[in-house]
Amino acid sequence: MKSYFSDQELACTCCGTYHFEPEFLYILNVIRQECGFALPVTSGYRCNRHPLEARKKAANKPYGAHNRGVAVDIGVSHERAHRLLEVAVAQGIPRIGVAQKGLSRFIHLDIDPSLPTPTIWSY
């Protein structure tokens, strides 16, 4: 299967480290192919020092799915967000976060088995 995502766009934005689970990357590529449009990654892997992960650690919370290489945030809105949700659910993505207000609109997808599944939430 064609890879629609580069290591660079999935790497940590604070240090450039790439750690992405192959199973999740395969599912993302299937989703991208079925959607038929680009899925711009706004957040992929996050190392322990990434500001969002560091805040979790400071609050004595566990690192999130991004830190385990099984989560991605995709910058989509409106009809593309709707289509992405349809395809993600059909592909069995068990954890979905929806941010569709204001300027920062995205859909979070993850397959972290250590977190409650299935679930959906809004930001």
Secondary structure, DSSP 8 states (H G I E B T S, - for coil): ----S-HHHHS-TTT------HHHHHHHHHHHHHHTS---EEE----TTSHHHHHHHHTT----GGGGT-EEEE---HHHHHHHHHHHHHTT--EEEEE-SSS--EEEEE--TTS-SSEEEE-
